[in-house]
């Protein structure tokens, strides 16, 4: 089978996987959650935040501060069981023996997951930008830098989620463990880094800080040390270039390992 056929099959897999998100109502559920979050956040912003004392970037950064959570949630929704489900539900017995390369299956699913997640993230961005424009009558160019970085962060987080999914056979276990890693392990690592003074350059959530930091003027200093009461805390703000490099590194490494695993892992 030549590469052109494999690529064509990859897009076919992506098409049917995306249709599966529609039939299962999974995409509509997350869109509904996003709308609920956006409406709630809008009410809070209008009631408790005075835009008169904020720049447009300061105003929209309040929205962006929640974006990392939504990106992880979308990745879990659409990628947490993408590979584990094939082994847990034994559907791989029907899919893998077909004359189609396994990397086509993986990347077809990945494309569908990324597109579905992107729709959710774009909805949130649309509301955030609309609310900011209503409040401040302007949108700074840094907002679009932040948006692009959020798309890159989604790419890296989704790739890592697919990597975790490729290790497990049970969908529920895959989603649960991946959620624990994102919401607890990485946060604990970042907190420990503040106390030890060791920069968490290996943390994907640390890299995601560029999404919000790029909106600040000036860009936050890389390292800040706060002392008091016998405790020294080191605050790290990931530099823009480093954040991009970490996210790209996570995407490339996770994608390569996940592709290797699905190519050689046997159904049992």
N, C-alpha and C positions, 0 to 999 in steps of 0.2 A: 504494500500500500504506500503510495507516494505521499509527500508532505502536503500537497495541495488537497488531496482527499481527506487527510487527517484534519487539516484546518477547517475544511468545509463541514466535517462531522463535528468539530468542536463548536462551530456556530449553531449547528442543529441541536446539539446537546444544550447549549445556552438558551436557545429558543424554547425548548420544551421544559427546561428547568424553570425558566421565568414564568411560563404558563402554569406550571405547577404551583408557584407562589401565588398566582392569581386564583386558581381553583381552590386552593387550601385556605384562601382568605388571609394568608400570612402577611402579605404586603399591605392589605387593607387594615389589618389589626394594628400594625406598627404606624401606618399613616394616621390612624385614629388617635393613637397614643401621642404622636407628635403634635397633632392639632390640639389635643387636650393640654399638653404641656405648653404649647405656644400661647393658647388663650389664657391659661393661668398666669404665665409669665407676663403677658401683656397687661393683665389687670394689676399685678403686683407693681410693675414698672410705672404705670400711670398713676397709681395711688401713692406710691412711696418713694419715687425717684423724681427729683426736680431737674428736668433737662436743661434748665437755664444755666446751671452751674457746671455743666459737662460739655466737653467737645463731642462731636459726632462719634469719634473713635471711642471715647470713654463710655458713651451711651451704649454703643453696640457691643462693646467688650463685656457688658453685663450679660448679654445674650450668649456671646461666644464662650463664656466661662462654663456653660452647661453643655457645650457641643461635644466635648471629649466623651462624656457619658453616653450621649446619644449615638456616637459613632461606634462605641463598644457594644451598645445594645443592638444596633443594626447588624453588626458583625456576628453576634451570637444568634440573632434571629435567622439570618440567612446563611450562615456558615458553620454554626456550632455543630450541626449534625450532618453536614453535607457529605462527608466521607464515612463517618462512623455509621450513619444510617444504612449505607450499602452493605456493611458487614453485619450490623445488628439485626436488620430486617431480612437479611439473606437475599436482597434484591440483586446483589452483585453476582449471584449465580446465573442470573438471566442476562445481566448487562455485560459483564467482563468477557464471557466467551465469544461475544460478537466480534466480527472482523473490524474492530476499531481500537486504536491505540489507547492505552489507559491515560496517557497524558492529555489526550483529547477530551476524555471524560472529565478529568480534574479541571482543566482550564475552561471547558464549556460551563461547568457548574460555577466556577469562579467568576466568569464574566457575568453570568446571570445574577449571582449574589452581589457583585459590585454594582451592577445597574440598579437592582432593587434598593440597595443601601443608598446609592447616590440620589435616587428619587426622594427618599426620606430626608436626606441631609439637605437637598436643594429646597424642599418644602420649608424646612426650618430656617434656612438662610433667607428665603423669600420673605417670610414673616418678619425676621429680624431686620432686614434691610428696609422693608416697608415701614415698620414701626419707627426705625431710626430716621427715615426721611420725613415722616409726619412730624416727629418731635423736633428735628434739627434742620430740616429743609436742605440737607446736603449729605452726600456720601463720599467719604475720602477714598483715595485710590488704595490705601492700605487695607481696606475692607476686602478688596479683590485678591490681594496678596494672601490675606488670612483665609479666604475661601479656597484658593488653590492649595494652600498648605493643609487644609482640612481634607481635601480630596486625596492628597498624598498620604496623610495619616490614616485615612480609611483604607487605602490600598495596603499599607503595611500591617495594620491591625487585622484586616480580613485575611491576609496571607498567613499571619501567625495563627489565626483561628483555624484555618484549614490545616495547618501543620498539627495543631493539637487534635483536631478531629480525625486525622489520619492514624493516630496512635490508638484510638479506642474502637471498641465494637458496639458499645451501648450508647445510643444518642443522648439519653438523659445524663449519663455519667460524663460524657464528653462536654456537654453544655455546662453542667454544674462545675466541673473542675476548671474549665476555661474561664468561667465567670469569677470563680474564687481567685484565680491567678490575676485577672485584670483588676478586680475591685479591692482585693486585699493584699496579695503578695507584692505587686508592684508598688502599691501605696506604702506598705511597710518598708520596702527597700528604700523608697524615697525619704521616708521619715528617719530611717537609720542613717542615711547619708547625711542628713542635717546634723545629727549628733556626732557622727564620726569625722565629718569633714571630707569624706570620700565622695567625689562627684559620681552620681549614678548614670554615667554615660551609656551604660548597658541597658537602661530602662526605657522601654518604648513610651511609657506614659510621661517620662521626663522629656523626651523628644517632642511629644505632643504639645508641650508648653509654648512652642513657637507660634501656634495658632493664635493665642491671645497676646503674646509678647510683641508680635509684629505691629499690633495696633497702638502700642504705647510709644510716646514721644517724650524723652528719648527712650531708646530700647533699654530695658533694665540691665544693670551691670551683671556681668557673669557670676561674680562671687561677692557675697556680702556676709560679714561676720557680725553676729549680735551676741554680746556678752552681758551677764548679769546674774547675780545670785550664785556664782560659782559654776554656772553652766554656759558653755559657748555653743551657739547654734550657727551653723553655716548655711546660708540661703543660696541655692544655686538657680540660676536662670540660664537655660540652654541657649548658647549663641545660635543665630539663624542658620549658619552654614553647618554647624555640628548637628542641629536638629534634623536638617534635611538628610545629612549623611547617615544618621542613625536610622531614620525611617526607611531610606533606600536599602540600607544594609539588612534590616529586618525583612523587608519585602523579598529581596533577592535570596537570602539564605533560607528563609521559610519556604519560599516557592520551590527552590531546588530540592530541599529535603522532602517536602510533601510529594513532589513529583517522583522522587526516587522511591519513596515508601509505597505509593499506590501502584507503581510500575512492577515492583517485585513482591509485594505482600500477597500471600495466598489466602483464599477463602477457607475458613475452617469452621 
